[in-house]
Amino acid sequence: MHRFTNTLAGIRRLIRLLQDRQDVHIVAEATGGYEEALLAAYAEAGLWIARVNQRQAHHFARAIG
């Protein structure tokens, strides 16, 4: 398991890890703006990312087990 801080350095480390993989899809919960730097950095790196409503994400996770 990997852990990354929500800082520019942490986000860059995560991007380097994910850029080498095929078909990466990232889902980030809307967290009152804390996800903004992540969204911008991923989009700039050309990675697919979606911001989702936290409640809907939890309902979906429960539905698929």
Phi and psi in radians as a Rosetta constraint file:
Dihedral C 1 N 2 CA 2 C 2 CIRCULARHARMONIC -1.967 0.35
Dihedral N 2 CA 2 C 2 N 3 CIRCULARHARMONIC 2.577 0.35
Dihedral C 2 N 3 CA 3 C 3 CIRCULARHARMONIC -2.254 0.35
Dihedral N 3 CA 3 C 3 N 4 CIRCULARHARMONIC 2.422 0.35
Dihedral C 3 N 4 CA 4 C 4 CIRCULARHARMONIC -2.329 0.35
Dihedral N 4 CA 4 C 4 N 5 CIRCULARHARMONIC 2.429 0.35
Dihedral C 4 N 5 CA 5 C 5 CIRCULARHARMONIC -1.323 0.35
Dihedral N 5 CA 5 C 5 N 6 CIRCULARHARMONIC 2.711 0.35
Dihedral C 5 N 6 CA 6 C 6 CIRCULARHARMONIC -1.520 0.35
Dihedral N 6 CA 6 C 6 N 7 CIRCULARHARMONIC 1.038 0.35
Dihedral C 6 N 7 CA 7 C 7 CIRCULARHARMONIC -2.199 0.35
Dihedral N 7 CA 7 C 7 N 8 CIRCULARHARMONIC 2.931 0.35
Dihedral C 7 N 8 CA 8 C 8 CIRCULARHARMONIC -1.025 0.35
Dihedral N 8 CA 8 C 8 N 9 CIRCULARHARMONIC -0.719 0.35
Dihedral C 8 N 9 CA 9 C 9 CIRCULARHARMONIC -1.114 0.35
Dihedral N 9 CA 9 C 9 N 10 CIRCULARHARMONIC -0.758 0.35
Dihedral C 9 N 10 CA 10 C 10 CIRCULARHARMONIC -1.138 0.35
Dihedral N 10 CA 10 C 10 N 11 CIRCULARHARMONIC -0.714 0.35
Dihedral C 10 N 11 CA 11 C 11 CIRCULARHARMONIC -1.131 0.35
Dihedral N 11 CA 11 C 11 N 12 CIRCULARHARMONIC -0.727 0.35
Dihedral C 11 N 12 CA 12 C 12 CIRCULARHARMONIC -1.097 0.35
Dihedral N 12 CA 12 C 12 N 13 CIRCULARHARMONIC -0.689 0.35
Dihedral C 12 N 13 CA 13 C 13 CIRCULARHARMONIC -1.078 0.35
Dihedral N 13 CA 13 C 13 N 14 CIRCULARHARMONIC -0.754 0.35
Dihedral C 13 N 14 CA 14 C 14 CIRCULARHARMONIC -1.136 0.35
Dihedral N 14 CA 14 C 14 N 15 CIRCULARHARMONIC -0.726 0.35
Dihedral C 14 N 15 CA 15 C 15 CIRCULARHARMONIC -1.070 0.35
Dihedral N 15 CA 15 C 15 N 16 CIRCULARHARMONIC -0.771 0.35
Dihedral C 15 N 16 CA 16 C 16 CIRCULARHARMONIC -1.034 0.35
Dihedral N 16 CA 16 C 16 N 17 CIRCULARHARMONIC -0.682 0.35
Dihedral C 16 N 17 CA 17 C 17 CIRCULARHARMONIC -1.159 0.35
Dihedral N 17 CA 17 C 17 N 18 CIRCULARHARMONIC -0.719 0.35
Dihedral C 17 N 18 CA 18 C 18 CIRCULARHARMONIC -1.446 0.35
Dihedral N 18 CA 18 C 18 N 19 CIRCULARHARMONIC -0.454 0.35
Dihedral C 18 N 19 CA 19 C 19 CIRCULARHARMONIC -1.111 0.35
Dihedral N 19 CA 19 C 19 N 20 CIRCULARHARMONIC -0.430 0.35
Dihedral C 19 N 20 CA 20 C 20 CIRCULARHARMONIC -1.434 0.35
Dihedral N 20 CA 20 C 20 N 21 CIRCULARHARMONIC -0.106 0.35
Dihedral C 20 N 21 CA 21 C 21 CIRCULARHARMONIC -1.751 0.35
Dihedral N 21 CA 21 C 21 N 22 CIRCULARHARMONIC 2.649 0.35
Dihedral C 21 N 22 CA 22 C 22 CIRCULARHARMONIC -1.576 0.35
Dihedral N 22 CA 22 C 22 N 23 CIRCULARHARMONIC 2.602 0.35
Dihedral C 22 N 23 CA 23 C 23 CIRCULARHARMONIC 0.886 0.35
Dihedral N 23 CA 23 C 23 N 24 CIRCULARHARMONIC 0.905 0.35
Dihedral C 23 N 24 CA 24 C 24 CIRCULARHARMONIC -1.512 0.35
Dihedral N 24 CA 24 C 24 N 25 CIRCULARHARMONIC 2.231 0.35
Dihedral C 24 N 25 CA 25 C 25 CIRCULARHARMONIC -2.186 0.35
Dihedral N 25 CA 25 C 25 N 26 CIRCULARHARMONIC 2.140 0.35
Dihedral C 25 N 26 CA 26 C 26 CIRCULARHARMONIC -1.922 0.35
Dihedral N 26 CA 26 C 26 N 27 CIRCULARHARMONIC 2.384 0.35
Dihedral C 26 N 27 CA 27 C 27 CIRCULARHARMONIC -2.110 0.35
Dihedral N 27 CA 27 C 27 N 28 CIRCULARHARMONIC 2.191 0.35
Dihedral C 27 N 28 CA 28 C 28 CIRCULARHARMONIC -2.068 0.35
Dihedral N 28 CA 28 C 28 N 29 CIRCULARHARMONIC 2.323 0.35
Dihedral C 28 N 29 CA 29 C 29 CIRCULARHARMONIC -1.328 0.35
Dihedral N 29 CA 29 C 29 N 30 CIRCULARHARMONIC 2.456 0.35
Dihedral C 29 N 30 CA 30 C 30 CIRCULARHARMONIC -1.166 0.35
Dihedral N 30 CA 30 C 30 N 31 CIRCULARHARMONIC 2.114 0.35
Dihedral C 30 N 31 CA 31 C 31 CIRCULARHARMONIC -2.242 0.35
Dihedral N 31 CA 31 C 31 N 32 CIRCULARHARMONIC 0.739 0.35
Dihedral C 31 N 32 CA 32 C 32 CIRCULARHARMONIC 1.231 0.35
Dihedral N 32 CA 32 C 32 N 33 CIRCULARHARMONIC 0.476 0.35
Dihedral C 32 N 33 CA 33 C 33 CIRCULARHARMONIC 1.825 0.35
Dihedral N 33 CA 33 C 33 N 34 CIRCULARHARMONIC -0.254 0.35
Dihedral C 33 N 34 CA 34 C 34 CIRCULARHARMONIC -1.139 0.35
Dihedral N 34 CA 34 C 34 N 35 CIRCULARHARMONIC -0.351 0.35
Dihedral C 34 N 35 CA 35 C 35 CIRCULARHARMONIC -1.539 0.35
Dihedral N 35 CA 35 C 35 N 36 CIRCULARHARMONIC -0.114 0.35
Dihedral C 35 N 36 CA 36 C 36 CIRCULARHARMONIC -1.034 0.35
Dihedral N 36 CA 36 C 36 N 37 CIRCULARHARMONIC -0.826 0.35
Dihedral C 36 N 37 CA 37 C 37 CIRCULARHARMONIC -1.097 0.35
Dihedral N 37 CA 37 C 37 N 38 CIRCULARHARMONIC -0.683 0.35
Dihedral C 37 N 38 CA 38 C 38 CIRCULARHARMONIC -1.095 0.35
Dihedral N 38 CA 38 C 38 N 39 CIRCULARHARMONIC -0.834 0.35
Dihedral C 38 N 39 CA 39 C 39 CIRCULARHARMONIC -1.039 0.35
Dihedral N 39 CA 39 C 39 N 40 CIRCULARHARMONIC -0.811 0.35
Dihedral C 39 N 40 CA 40 C 40 CIRCULARHARMONIC -1.117 0.35
Dihedral N 40 CA 40 C 40 N 41 CIRCULARHARMONIC -0.771 0.35
Dihedral C 40 N 41 CA 41 C 41 CIRCULARHARMONIC -1.164 0.35
Dihedral N 41 CA 41 C 41 N 42 CIRCULARHARMONIC -0.717 0.35
Dihedral C 41 N 42 CA 42 C 42 CIRCULARHARMONIC -1.147 0.35
Dihedral N 42 CA 42 C 42 N 43 CIRCULARHARMONIC -0.764 0.35
Dihedral C 42 N 43 CA 43 C 43 CIRCULARHARMONIC -1.084 0.35
Dihedral N 43 CA 43 C 43 N 44 CIRCULARHARMONIC -0.731 0.35
Dihedral C 43 N 44 CA 44 C 44 CIRCULARHARMONIC -1.109 0.35
Dihedral N 44 CA 44 C 44 N 45 CIRCULARHARMONIC -0.600 0.35
Dihedral C 44 N 45 CA 45 C 45 CIRCULARHARMONIC -1.404 0.35
Dihedral N 45 CA 45 C 45 N 46 CIRCULARHARMONIC -0.106 0.35
Dihedral C 45 N 46 CA 46 C 46 CIRCULARHARMONIC 1.429 0.35
Dihedral N 46 CA 46 C 46 N 47 CIRCULARHARMONIC 0.332 0.35
Dihedral C 46 N 47 CA 47 C 47 CIRCULARHARMONIC -1.607 0.35
Dihedral N 47 CA 47 C 47 N 48 CIRCULARHARMONIC 2.571 0.35
Dihedral C 47 N 48 CA 48 C 48 CIRCULARHARMONIC -1.365 0.35
Dihedral N 48 CA 48 C 48 N 49 CIRCULARHARMONIC 2.196 0.35
Dihedral C 48 N 49 CA 49 C 49 CIRCULARHARMONIC -2.511 0.35
Dihedral N 49 CA 49 C 49 N 50 CIRCULARHARMONIC 2.513 0.35
Dihedral C 49 N 50 CA 50 C 50 CIRCULARHARMONIC -2.280 0.35
Dihedral N 50 CA 50 C 50 N 51 CIRCULARHARMONIC 2.436 0.35
Dihedral C 50 N 51 CA 51 C 51 CIRCULARHARMONIC -1.716 0.35
Dihedral N 51 CA 51 C 51 N 52 CIRCULARHARMONIC 2.233 0.35
Dihedral C 51 N 52 CA 52 C 52 CIRCULARHARMONIC -2.148 0.35
Dihedral N 52 CA 52 C 52 N 53 CIRCULARHARMONIC 2.755 0.35
Dihedral C 52 N 53 CA 53 C 53 CIRCULARHARMONIC -1.237 0.35
Dihedral N 53 CA 53 C 53 N 54 CIRCULARHARMONIC 2.276 0.35
Dihedral C 53 N 54 CA 54 C 54 CIRCULARHARMONIC -0.997 0.35
Dihedral N 54 CA 54 C 54 N 55 CIRCULARHARMONIC -0.802 0.35
Dihedral C 54 N 55 CA 55 C 55 CIRCULARHARMONIC -1.088 0.35
Dihedral N 55 CA 55 C 55 N 56 CIRCULARHARMONIC -0.771 0.35
Dihedral C 55 N 56 CA 56 C 56 CIRCULARHARMONIC -1.152 0.35
Dihedral N 56 CA 56 C 56 N 57 CIRCULARHARMONIC -0.653 0.35
Dihedral C 56 N 57 CA 57 C 57 CIRCULARHARMONIC -1.093 0.35
Dihedral N 57 CA 57 C 57 N 58 CIRCULARHARMONIC -0.741 0.35
Dihedral C 57 N 58 CA 58 C 58 CIRCULARHARMONIC -1.159 0.35
Dihedral N 58 CA 58 C 58 N 59 CIRCULARHARMONIC -0.714 0.35
Dihedral C 58 N 59 CA 59 C 59 CIRCULARHARMONIC -1.105 0.35
Dihedral N 59 CA 59 C 59 N 60 CIRCULARHARMONIC -0.715 0.35
Dihedral C 59 N 60 CA 60 C 60 CIRCULARHARMONIC -1.123 0.35
Dihedral N 60 CA 60 C 60 N 61 CIRCULARHARMONIC -0.778 0.35
Dihedral C 60 N 61 CA 61 C 61 CIRCULARHARMONIC -1.058 0.35
Dihedral N 61 CA 61 C 61 N 62 CIRCULARHARMONIC -0.730 0.35
Dihedral C 61 N 62 CA 62 C 62 CIRCULARHARMONIC -1.126 0.35
Dihedral N 62 CA 62 C 62 N 63 CIRCULARHARMONIC -0.683 0.35
Dihedral C 62 N 63 CA 63 C 63 CIRCULARHARMONIC -1.143 0.35
Dihedral N 63 CA 63 C 63 N 64 CIRCULARHARMONIC -0.592 0.35
Dihedral C 63 N 64 CA 64 C 64 CIRCULARHARMONIC -1.633 0.35
Dihedral N 64 CA 64 C 64 N 65 CIRCULARHARMONIC -0.001 0.35
